[in-house]
Amino acid sequence: MKAEKISTFLHERIAAKDFPSAVYLIAEKGEIVFQDALGFAVIEPERIEAQIDTIYDLASLTKPLVTGLLCVKLVEQNKLKPGELVVGYRSYASPDKDITVRDLLMHISGFSGWKPFYLIADAPTHRPMFEITRKELPEIEPLARVIYSDLNFIELGFLLETRYDLRRLDEIARTEIFEPLNLKNTFFNPPKDLQKRIAASEKGNEYEKQMCVDLGYDVSKYDWRDYQIWGEVHDGNCHFMNGVSGHAGLFSTAEETFKIAQQFLASQTTLLKPETCELFRTNFTKGFNEARSIAFQLAATKDSTASEALAKDSFGHLGFTGTSLWIDPEAERIYILLTNRTHARPLPFANINDVRRQFHELAAKALDDR
């Protein structure tokens, strides 16, 4: 069943060209209450309407839904400790640069937010990136402030692979998450025969290319994608790593995103111990510039996209391609909004944070009115 006010609102944003398509899902106490699909998942090179089961590039939702979840599973098994130093795994061990697993999970490691590692490495491969990133030094002292950073979760992805006998992260996710939850439309590197079910992204990587230019990198020698990105990951670093990384690369539908999201709720999880789910609603960065739990931002963060409609211990995450997930643990509500704002739009991409806030306000009211 769709929520009329939400669907009307998203139709308006599609008409305003914020994004060409949107699929939303709103659940309460394990039950899907509202959902709808709007607009066109693909406009170029052909027009394909969005469906409830359209597959989206979830971008940074990969961080909590795969990497964060796998890390916490290992913590439960005593195979990983949040306070464990990563100096043995990294290439340096100076006392003033000690970084823990917890620091990476909460983005307080001091690493810079983003770097185009594909301009630093010699060839597009997965494991050699490990050698590059492990030499990276923090931009500021650890524990100084929250800096949301892809590098934190690239590092965690490699760390997970070392704990799982050097199996690649996509293989670990399949056996530890996707198969136990019986997910059929969730994967890294979607099969080619599913392309027409996947929402398209940017044509080429002009956005990242311009970022590199602005940062002073020489972009002339890199083989930039100049074609319609459709069915492969949008993120440049993840694409360079053969589509598998701890920070991006996950593709899924709204309903299967919902099934993974349930694993973070004590009353619904089947992959974790119920008491473990407290980690996701707990503010571990009190006094910092941002309220963060394990792998998630908290709604207590000033100007978070959760809006004032969600409880302050709600936790969520955004994806650059236009995706978002927020979970209200007390009310047991899950809010999923998937868009492909990077498709069929000239730069700059629309900032849809206000859209996300209004979506949550409308969704919470729709649940309350029910």
Contacts in CASP RR format, 6 or more apart in sequence:
PFRMAT RR
TARGET T0000
AUTHOR 0000-0000-0000
METHOD contacts of the structure
MODEL  1
MKAEKISTFLHERIAAKDFPSAVYLIAEKGEIVFQDALGFAVIEPERIEA
QIDTIYDLASLTKPLVTGLLCVKLVEQNKLKPGELVVGYRSYASPDKDIT
VRDLLMHISGFSGWKPFYLIADAPTHRPMFEITRKELPEIEPLARVIYSD
LNFIELGFLLETRYDLRRLDEIARTEIFEPLNLKNTFFNPPKDLQKRIAA
SEKGNEYEKQMCVDLGYDVSKYDWRDYQIWGEVHDGNCHFMNGVSGHAGL
FSTAEETFKIAQQFLASQTTLLKPETCELFRTNFTKGFNEARSIAFQLAA
TKDSTASEALAKDSFGHLGFTGTSLWIDPEAERIYILLTNRTHARPLPFA
NINDVRRQFHELAAKALDDR
1 33 0 8 1.000
1 34 0 8 1.000
1 35 0 8 1.000
2 34 0 8 1.000
2 35 0 8 1.000
2 36 0 8 1.000
3 26 0 8 1.000
3 34 0 8 1.000
3 36 0 8 1.000
3 362 0 8 1.000
3 363 0 8 1.000
3 366 0 8 1.000
5 362 0 8 1.000
5 366 0 8 1.000
6 24 0 8 1.000
6 26 0 8 1.000
6 34 0 8 1.000
6 36 0 8 1.000
6 359 0 8 1.000
6 362 0 8 1.000
6 363 0 8 1.000
6 366 0 8 1.000
7 36 0 8 1.000
7 38 0 8 1.000
9 358 0 8 1.000
9 359 0 8 1.000
9 362 0 8 1.000
10 22 0 8 1.000
10 24 0 8 1.000
10 36 0 8 1.000
10 38 0 8 1.000
10 355 0 8 1.000
10 359 0 8 1.000
11 38 0 8 1.000
11 39 0 8 1.000
13 19 0 8 1.000
13 22 0 8 1.000
13 352 0 8 1.000
13 355 0 8 1.000
14 20 0 8 1.000
14 21 0 8 1.000
14 22 0 8 1.000
14 38 0 8 1.000
14 39 0 8 1.000
17 345 0 8 1.000
17 350 0 8 1.000
18 339 0 8 1.000
18 341 0 8 1.000
18 350 0 8 1.000
18 352 0 8 1.000
18 355 0 8 1.000
19 322 0 8 1.000
19 339 0 8 1.000
19 340 0 8 1.000
19 341 0 8 1.000
19 343 0 8 1.000
19 345 0 8 1.000
19 350 0 8 1.000
19 352 0 8 1.000
20 39 0 8 1.000
20 40 0 8 1.000
20 41 0 8 1.000
20 43 0 8 1.000
20 340 0 8 1.000
20 343 0 8 1.000
20 344 0 8 1.000
20 345 0 8 1.000
21 37 0 8 1.000
21 38 0 8 1.000
21 39 0 8 1.000
21 40 0 8 1.000
21 41 0 8 1.000
21 50 0 8 1.000
21 54 0 8 1.000
21 199 0 8 1.000
21 339 0 8 1.000
21 340 0 8 1.000
21 343 0 8 1.000
22 37 0 8 1.000
22 38 0 8 1.000
22 39 0 8 1.000
22 50 0 8 1.000
22 337 0 8 1.000
22 338 0 8 1.000
22 339 0 8 1.000
23 35 0 8 1.000
23 36 0 8 1.000
23 37 0 8 1.000
23 38 0 8 1.000
23 50 0 8 1.000
23 51 0 8 1.000
23 52 0 8 1.000
23 54 0 8 1.000
23 56 0 8 1.000
23 253 0 8 1.000
23 254 0 8 1.000
23 337 0 8 1.000
23 338 0 8 1.000
23 339 0 8 1.000
24 34 0 8 1.000
24 35 0 8 1.000
24 36 0 8 1.000
24 254 0 8 1.000
24 335 0 8 1.000
24 336 0 8 1.000
24 337 0 8 1.000
24 338 0 8 1.000
24 359 0 8 1.000
24 363 0 8 1.000
25 32 0 8 1.000
25 34 0 8 1.000
25 35 0 8 1.000
25 254 0 8 1.000
25 255 0 8 1.000
25 257 0 8 1.000
25 258 0 8 1.000
25 334 0 8 1.000
25 335 0 8 1.000
25 336 0 8 1.000
26 32 0 8 1.000
26 33 0 8 1.000
26 34 0 8 1.000
26 35 0 8 1.000
26 333 0 8 1.000
26 334 0 8 1.000
26 335 0 8 1.000
26 336 0 8 1.000
26 363 0 8 1.000
26 366 0 8 1.000
26 367 0 8 1.000
27 33 0 8 1.000
27 258 0 8 1.000
27 333 0 8 1.000
27 334 0 8 1.000
28 331 0 8 1.000
28 332 0 8 1.000
28 333 0 8 1.000
28 334 0 8 1.000
28 367 0 8 1.000
29 267 0 8 1.000
29 332 0 8 1.000
30 262 0 8 1.000
30 268 0 8 1.000
30 332 0 8 1.000
30 334 0 8 1.000
32 255 0 8 1.000
32 258 0 8 1.000
33 366 0 8 1.000
33 367 0 8 1.000
33 370 0 8 1.000
34 363 0 8 1.000
34 366 0 8 1.000
34 367 0 8 1.000
35 52 0 8 1.000
35 254 0 8 1.000
35 255 0 8 1.000
36 52 0 8 1.000
37 49 0 8 1.000
37 50 0 8 1.000
37 51 0 8 1.000
37 52 0 8 1.000
37 54 0 8 1.000
38 50 0 8 1.000
39 49 0 8 1.000
39 50 0 8 1.000
40 47 0 8 1.000
40 48 0 8 1.000
40 49 0 8 1.000
40 50 0 8 1.000
41 48 0 8 1.000
41 49 0 8 1.000
41 50 0 8 1.000
41 51 0 8 1.000
41 54 0 8 1.000
41 198 0 8 1.000
41 199 0 8 1.000
41 200 0 8 1.000
41 340 0 8 1.000
42 48 0 8 1.000
42 196 0 8 1.000
42 199 0 8 1.000
42 200 0 8 1.000
42 230 0 8 1.000
42 343 0 8 1.000
43 200 0 8 1.000
43 343 0 8 1.000
43 344 0 8 1.000
44 200 0 8 1.000
44 203 0 8 1.000
44 228 0 8 1.000
44 343 0 8 1.000
44 344 0 8 1.000
45 228 0 8 1.000
48 196 0 8 1.000
50 199 0 8 1.000
51 197 0 8 1.000
52 253 0 8 1.000
52 254 0 8 1.000
52 255 0 8 1.000
53 185 0 8 1.000
53 197 0 8 1.000
53 253 0 8 1.000
53 255 0 8 1.000
54 197 0 8 1.000
54 198 0 8 1.000
54 199 0 8 1.000
54 253 0 8 1.000
54 338 0 8 1.000
55 185 0 8 1.000
55 190 0 8 1.000
55 194 0 8 1.000
55 197 0 8 1.000
55 198 0 8 1.000
55 199 0 8 1.000
55 251 0 8 1.000
55 252 0 8 1.000
55 253 0 8 1.000
56 198 0 8 1.000
56 199 0 8 1.000
56 251 0 8 1.000
56 252 0 8 1.000
56 253 0 8 1.000
56 254 0 8 1.000
56 321 0 8 1.000
56 323 0 8 1.000
56 338 0 8 1.000
56 339 0 8 1.000
56 340 0 8 1.000
57 198 0 8 1.000
57 199 0 8 1.000
57 201 0 8 1.000
57 231 0 8 1.000
57 233 0 8 1.000
57 234 0 8 1.000
57 249 0 8 1.000
57 251 0 8 1.000
57 321 0 8 1.000
57 323 0 8 1.000
57 340 0 8 1.000
58 65 0 8 1.000
58 249 0 8 1.000
58 250 0 8 1.000
58 251 0 8 1.000
58 252 0 8 1.000
58 257 0 8 1.000
58 319 0 8 1.000
58 321 0 8 1.000
58 323 0 8 1.000
58 338 0 8 1.000
59 234 0 8 1.000
59 235 0 8 1.000
59 248 0 8 1.000
59 249 0 8 1.000
59 319 0 8 1.000
59 320 0 8 1.000
59 321 0 8 1.000
59 322 0 8 1.000
59 323 0 8 1.000
60 150 0 8 1.000
60 247 0 8 1.000
60 248 0 8 1.000
60 317 0 8 1.000
60 318 0 8 1.000
60 319 0 8 1.000
60 320 0 8 1.000
61 250 0 8 1.000
61 257 0 8 1.000
61 317 0 8 1.000
61 318 0 8 1.000
61 319 0 8 1.000
61 323 0 8 1.000
61 324 0 8 1.000
61 325 0 8 1.000
62 153 0 8 1.000
62 245 0 8 1.000
62 246 0 8 1.000
62 247 0 8 1.000
62 248 0 8 1.000
62 249 0 8 1.000
62 250 0 8 1.000
63 153 0 8 1.000
63 246 0 8 1.000
63 247 0 8 1.000
63 248 0 8 1.000
63 295 0 8 1.000
63 317 0 8 1.000
64 264 0 8 1.000
64 295 0 8 1.000
64 296 0 8 1.000
64 316 0 8 1.000
64 317 0 8 1.000
64 325 0 8 1.000
65 177 0 8 1.000
65 250 0 8 1.000
65 252 0 8 1.000
65 257 0 8 1.000
65 260 0 8 1.000
65 261 0 8 1.000
65 325 0 8 1.000
66 169 0 8 1.000
66 173 0 8 1.000
66 177 0 8 1.000
66 246 0 8 1.000
66 250 0 8 1.000
67 153 0 8 1.000
67 156 0 8 1.000
67 157 0 8 1.000
67 160 0 8 1.000
67 169 0 8 1.000
67 246 0 8 1.000
67 247 0 8 1.000
67 295 0 8 1.000
68 105 0 8 1.000
68 153 0 8 1.000
68 156 0 8 1.000
68 294 0 8 1.000
68 295 0 8 1.000
69 177 0 8 1.000
69 260 0 8 1.000
69 263 0 8 1.000
69 264 0 8 1.000
69 271 0 8 1.000
69 272 0 8 1.000
69 295 0 8 1.000
70 160 0 8 1.000
70 172 0 8 1.000
70 173 0 8 1.000
70 176 0 8 1.000
70 177 0 8 1.000
71 80 0 8 1.000
71 101 0 8 1.000
71 105 0 8 1.000
71 156 0 8 1.000
71 160 0 8 1.000
71 294 0 8 1.000
71 295 0 8 1.000
72 272 0 8 1.000
72 276 0 8 1.000
72 279 0 8 1.000
72 294 0 8 1.000
72 295 0 8 1.000
73 176 0 8 1.000
73 271 0 8 1.000
73 272 0 8 1.000
74 80 0 8 1.000
74 160 0 8 1.000
74 163 0 8 1.000
75 81 0 8 1.000
75 82 0 8 1.000
75 276 0 8 1.000
76 272 0 8 1.000
76 273 0 8 1.000
76 276 0 8 1.000
79 163 0 8 1.000
80 101 0 8 1.000
80 159 0 8 1.000
80 163 0 8 1.000
81 101 0 8 1.000
82 100 0 8 1.000
82 101 0 8 1.000
82 102 0 8 1.000
82 105 0 8 1.000
82 294 0 8 1.000
83 100 0 8 1.000
83 101 0 8 1.000
83 102 0 8 1.000
84 100 0 8 1.000
84 101 0 8 1.000
85 98 0 8 1.000
85 99 0 8 1.000
85 100 0 8 1.000
86 99 0 8 1.000
86 100 0 8 1.000
86 101 0 8 1.000
86 104 0 8 1.000
86 155 0 8 1.000
86 159 0 8 1.000
87 93 0 8 1.000
87 97 0 8 1.000
87 98 0 8 1.000
87 99 0 8 1.000
89 134 0 8 1.000
89 158 0 8 1.000
89 159 0 8 1.000
89 162 0 8 1.000
90 99 0 8 1.000
90 134 0 8 1.000
90 135 0 8 1.000
90 155 0 8 1.000
91 134 0 8 1.000
91 135 0 8 1.000
92 135 0 8 1.000
92 137 0 8 1.000
96 141 0 8 1.000
97 137 0 8 1.000
97 138 0 8 1.000
97 142 0 8 1.000
98 142 0 8 1.000
99 109 0 8 1.000
99 110 0 8 1.000
99 138 0 8 1.000
99 142 0 8 1.000
101 156 0 8 1.000
101 159 0 8 1.000
102 284 0 8 1.000
102 294 0 8 1.000
103 109 0 8 1.000
103 110 0 8 1.000
103 142 0 8 1.000
103 143 0 8 1.000
103 152 0 8 1.000
104 152 0 8 1.000
104 153 0 8 1.000
104 155 0 8 1.000
104 156 0 8 1.000
105 152 0 8 1.000
105 156 0 8 1.000
105 294 0 8 1.000
105 295 0 8 1.000
106 146 0 8 1.000
106 284 0 8 1.000
106 285 0 8 1.000
106 292 0 8 1.000
106 293 0 8 1.000
106 294 0 8 1.000
107 146 0 8 1.000
107 147 0 8 1.000
107 148 0 8 1.000
107 149 0 8 1.000
107 152 0 8 1.000
107 290 0 8 1.000
107 292 0 8 1.000
108 142 0 8 1.000
108 143 0 8 1.000
108 144 0 8 1.000
108 145 0 8 1.000
108 146 0 8 1.000
108 147 0 8 1.000
108 285 0 8 1.000
108 288 0 8 1.000
108 292 0 8 1.000
109 138 0 8 1.000
109 142 0 8 1.000
109 147 0 8 1.000
109 149 0 8 1.000
109 151 0 8 1.000
109 152 0 8 1.000
110 138 0 8 1.000
110 139 0 8 1.000
110 140 0 8 1.000
110 141 0 8 1.000
110 142 0 8 1.000
110 144 0 8 1.000
110 145 0 8 1.000
110 147 0 8 1.000
110 149 0 8 1.000
111 136 0 8 1.000
111 138 0 8 1.000
111 139 0 8 1.000
111 147 0 8 1.000
111 149 0 8 1.000
111 151 0 8 1.000
111 152 0 8 1.000
111 155 0 8 1.000
112 139 0 8 1.000
112 147 0 8 1.000
112 149 0 8 1.000
112 151 0 8 1.000
113 139 0 8 1.000
113 147 0 8 1.000
113 148 0 8 1.000
113 149 0 8 1.000
113 150 0 8 1.000
113 151 0 8 1.000
114 149 0 8 1.000
114 150 0 8 1.000
114 151 0 8 1.000
114 211 0 8 1.000
115 136 0 8 1.000
115 151 0 8 1.000
116 208 0 8 1.000
116 211 0 8 1.000
116 212 0 8 1.000
116 215 0 8 1.000
116 217 0 8 1.000
116 236 0 8 1.000
116 237 0 8 1.000
117 129 0 8 1.000
117 132 0 8 1.000
117 133 0 8 1.000
117 237 0 8 1.000
117 240 0 8 1.000
118 124 0 8 1.000
118 222 0 8 1.000
118 236 0 8 1.000
118 237 0 8 1.000
118 239 0 8 1.000
118 240 0 8 1.000
119 212 0 8 1.000
119 217 0 8 1.000
119 218 0 8 1.000
119 219 0 8 1.000
119 222 0 8 1.000
120 132 0 8 1.000
121 128 0 8 1.000
121 129 0 8 1.000
121 132 0 8 1.000
121 240 0 8 1.000
122 128 0 8 1.000
124 239 0 8 1.000
124 240 0 8 1.000
124 241 0 8 1.000
124 242 0 8 1.000
125 241 0 8 1.000
125 242 0 8 1.000
126 168 0 8 1.000
126 241 0 8 1.000
126 242 0 8 1.000
126 244 0 8 1.000
129 154 0 8 1.000
129 158 0 8 1.000
129 237 0 8 1.000
129 240 0 8 1.000
129 241 0 8 1.000
130 158 0 8 1.000
133 151 0 8 1.000
133 154 0 8 1.000
133 155 0 8 1.000
133 158 0 8 1.000
134 155 0 8 1.000
134 158 0 8 1.000
136 151 0 8 1.000
139 147 0 8 1.000
140 147 0 8 1.000
145 288 0 8 1.000
145 289 0 8 1.000
146 285 0 8 1.000
146 288 0 8 1.000
146 289 0 8 1.000
146 290 0 8 1.000
146 292 0 8 1.000
148 290 0 8 1.000
150 237 0 8 1.000
150 247 0 8 1.000
150 248 0 8 1.000
151 247 0 8 1.000
152 247 0 8 1.000
153 245 0 8 1.000
153 246 0 8 1.000
153 247 0 8 1.000
154 237 0 8 1.000
154 245 0 8 1.000
154 246 0 8 1.000
154 247 0 8 1.000
156 246 0 8 1.000
157 169 0 8 1.000
157 245 0 8 1.000
157 246 0 8 1.000
160 169 0 8 1.000
160 172 0 8 1.000
160 246 0 8 1.000
161 167 0 8 1.000
161 168 0 8 1.000
161 169 0 8 1.000
161 172 0 8 1.000
164 172 0 8 1.000
168 244 0 8 1.000
169 188 0 8 1.000
169 244 0 8 1.000
169 245 0 8 1.000
169 246 0 8 1.000
170 187 0 8 1.000
170 188 0 8 1.000
170 189 0 8 1.000
170 244 0 8 1.000
173 188 0 8 1.000
173 250 0 8 1.000
174 187 0 8 1.000
176 271 0 8 1.000
177 183 0 8 1.000
177 260 0 8 1.000
177 263 0 8 1.000
177 271 0 8 1.000
178 186 0 8 1.000
178 187 0 8 1.000
180 270 0 8 1.000
180 271 0 8 1.000
181 256 0 8 1.000
181 259 0 8 1.000
181 260 0 8 1.000
181 263 0 8 1.000
181 270 0 8 1.000
181 271 0 8 1.000
183 252 0 8 1.000
183 256 0 8 1.000
183 259 0 8 1.000
183 260 0 8 1.000
184 256 0 8 1.000
185 194 0 8 1.000
185 197 0 8 1.000
185 252 0 8 1.000
185 253 0 8 1.000
185 256 0 8 1.000
186 250 0 8 1.000
186 251 0 8 1.000
186 252 0 8 1.000
186 253 0 8 1.000
186 256 0 8 1.000
186 257 0 8 1.000
186 260 0 8 1.000
187 250 0 8 1.000
187 251 0 8 1.000
187 252 0 8 1.000
188 233 0 8 1.000
188 243 0 8 1.000
188 244 0 8 1.000
188 249 0 8 1.000
188 250 0 8 1.000
188 251 0 8 1.000
189 232 0 8 1.000
189 233 0 8 1.000
189 242 0 8 1.000
189 243 0 8 1.000
189 244 0 8 1.000
189 249 0 8 1.000
190 198 0 8 1.000
190 231 0 8 1.000
190 232 0 8 1.000
190 251 0 8 1.000
194 231 0 8 1.000
195 230 0 8 1.000
195 231 0 8 1.000
198 230 0 8 1.000
198 231 0 8 1.000
198 251 0 8 1.000
199 338 0 8 1.000
199 340 0 8 1.000
199 343 0 8 1.000
200 228 0 8 1.000
200 229 0 8 1.000
200 230 0 8 1.000
200 231 0 8 1.000
200 340 0 8 1.000
200 343 0 8 1.000
200 344 0 8 1.000
201 229 0 8 1.000
201 230 0 8 1.000
201 231 0 8 1.000
201 234 0 8 1.000
201 321 0 8 1.000
201 340 0 8 1.000
201 342 0 8 1.000
201 343 0 8 1.000
202 229 0 8 1.000
202 234 0 8 1.000
202 342 0 8 1.000
202 343 0 8 1.000
203 226 0 8 1.000
203 227 0 8 1.000
203 228 0 8 1.000
203 229 0 8 1.000
203 344 0 8 1.000
204 224 0 8 1.000
204 225 0 8 1.000
204 226 0 8 1.000
204 227 0 8 1.000
204 228 0 8 1.000
204 229 0 8 1.000
205 224 0 8 1.000
205 225 0 8 1.000
205 229 0 8 1.000
205 234 0 8 1.000
205 236 0 8 1.000
206 347 0 8 1.000
207 342 0 8 1.000
207 347 0 8 1.000
207 348 0 8 1.000
207 349 0 8 1.000
208 236 0 8 1.000
209 219 0 8 1.000
209 224 0 8 1.000
210 347 0 8 1.000
212 219 0 8 1.000
213 219 0 8 1.000
225 239 0 8 1.000
231 251 0 8 1.000
232 239 0 8 1.000
232 243 0 8 1.000
233 239 0 8 1.000
233 243 0 8 1.000
233 248 0 8 1.000
233 249 0 8 1.000
233 251 0 8 1.000
234 248 0 8 1.000
234 320 0 8 1.000
234 321 0 8 1.000
234 342 0 8 1.000
235 245 0 8 1.000
235 247 0 8 1.000
235 248 0 8 1.000
235 249 0 8 1.000
235 320 0 8 1.000
237 245 0 8 1.000
237 247 0 8 1.000
237 248 0 8 1.000
238 244 0 8 1.000
238 245 0 8 1.000
238 247 0 8 1.000
238 248 0 8 1.000
238 249 0 8 1.000
243 249 0 8 1.000
248 320 0 8 1.000
252 260 0 8 1.000
254 336 0 8 1.000
254 338 0 8 1.000
257 325 0 8 1.000
257 336 0 8 1.000
257 338 0 8 1.000
258 334 0 8 1.000
258 336 0 8 1.000
261 325 0 8 1.000
261 327 0 8 1.000
261 334 0 8 1.000
261 336 0 8 1.000
262 268 0 8 1.000
262 269 0 8 1.000
262 334 0 8 1.000
263 269 0 8 1.000
263 270 0 8 1.000
263 271 0 8 1.000
263 272 0 8 1.000
264 272 0 8 1.000
264 277 0 8 1.000
264 280 0 8 1.000
264 315 0 8 1.000
264 327 0 8 1.000
264 329 0 8 1.000
265 277 0 8 1.000
265 327 0 8 1.000
265 329 0 8 1.000
265 332 0 8 1.000
265 334 0 8 1.000
266 274 0 8 1.000
266 275 0 8 1.000
266 277 0 8 1.000
266 278 0 8 1.000
266 329 0 8 1.000
267 274 0 8 1.000
267 332 0 8 1.000
268 332 0 8 1.000
269 276 0 8 1.000
269 277 0 8 1.000
277 329 0 8 1.000
279 293 0 8 1.000
279 294 0 8 1.000
280 293 0 8 1.000
280 294 0 8 1.000
280 295 0 8 1.000
280 296 0 8 1.000
280 315 0 8 1.000
280 327 0 8 1.000
280 329 0 8 1.000
281 293 0 8 1.000
281 298 0 8 1.000
281 313 0 8 1.000
281 314 0 8 1.000
281 315 0 8 1.000
281 329 0 8 1.000
282 293 0 8 1.000
282 294 0 8 1.000
282 313 0 8 1.000
283 291 0 8 1.000
283 292 0 8 1.000
283 293 0 8 1.000
283 298 0 8 1.000
283 300 0 8 1.000
283 313 0 8 1.000
284 292 0 8 1.000
284 293 0 8 1.000
284 294 0 8 1.000
285 291 0 8 1.000
285 292 0 8 1.000
290 297 0 8 1.000
290 301 0 8 1.000
291 297 0 8 1.000
291 298 0 8 1.000
291 299 0 8 1.000
291 300 0 8 1.000
291 301 0 8 1.000
292 298 0 8 1.000
292 301 0 8 1.000
293 315 0 8 1.000
295 317 0 8 1.000
296 315 0 8 1.000
296 316 0 8 1.000
296 317 0 8 1.000
297 304 0 8 1.000
297 315 0 8 1.000
297 316 0 8 1.000
297 317 0 8 1.000
298 304 0 8 1.000
298 312 0 8 1.000
298 313 0 8 1.000
298 314 0 8 1.000
298 315 0 8 1.000
298 316 0 8 1.000
299 306 0 8 1.000
299 310 0 8 1.000
299 311 0 8 1.000
299 312 0 8 1.000
299 313 0 8 1.000
299 314 0 8 1.000
299 315 0 8 1.000
299 316 0 8 1.000
299 326 0 8 1.000
300 312 0 8 1.000
300 313 0 8 1.000
305 318 0 8 1.000
305 324 0 8 1.000
305 326 0 8 1.000
305 353 0 8 1.000
305 356 0 8 1.000
305 357 0 8 1.000
305 360 0 8 1.000
306 314 0 8 1.000
306 316 0 8 1.000
306 326 0 8 1.000
306 357 0 8 1.000
306 360 0 8 1.000
307 356 0 8 1.000
307 357 0 8 1.000
307 358 0 8 1.000
307 360 0 8 1.000
307 361 0 8 1.000
307 364 0 8 1.000
308 361 0 8 1.000
309 360 0 8 1.000
309 361 0 8 1.000
309 363 0 8 1.000
309 364 0 8 1.000
309 365 0 8 1.000
310 326 0 8 1.000
310 328 0 8 1.000
310 333 0 8 1.000
310 335 0 8 1.000
310 360 0 8 1.000
310 364 0 8 1.000
311 328 0 8 1.000
311 329 0 8 1.000
311 330 0 8 1.000
311 331 0 8 1.000
313 329 0 8 1.000
313 330 0 8 1.000
314 326 0 8 1.000
314 327 0 8 1.000
314 328 0 8 1.000
314 329 0 8 1.000
315 326 0 8 1.000
315 327 0 8 1.000
315 329 0 8 1.000
316 324 0 8 1.000
316 325 0 8 1.000
316 326 0 8 1.000
316 327 0 8 1.000
317 324 0 8 1.000
317 325 0 8 1.000
318 324 0 8 1.000
318 356 0 8 1.000
320 342 0 8 1.000
321 339 0 8 1.000
321 340 0 8 1.000
321 341 0 8 1.000
321 342 0 8 1.000
322 338 0 8 1.000
322 339 0 8 1.000
322 340 0 8 1.000
322 341 0 8 1.000
322 342 0 8 1.000
322 352 0 8 1.000
323 337 0 8 1.000
323 338 0 8 1.000
323 339 0 8 1.000
324 335 0 8 1.000
324 336 0 8 1.000
324 337 0 8 1.000
324 338 0 8 1.000
324 356 0 8 1.000
325 334 0 8 1.000
325 335 0 8 1.000
325 336 0 8 1.000
326 334 0 8 1.000
326 335 0 8 1.000
326 360 0 8 1.000
327 333 0 8 1.000
327 334 0 8 1.000
327 335 0 8 1.000
328 334 0 8 1.000
328 335 0 8 1.000
331 367 0 8 1.000
333 364 0 8 1.000
333 367 0 8 1.000
335 359 0 8 1.000
335 360 0 8 1.000
335 363 0 8 1.000
337 356 0 8 1.000
337 359 0 8 1.000
339 352 0 8 1.000
341 349 0 8 1.000
341 350 0 8 1.000
341 352 0 8 1.000
342 349 0 8 1.000
END
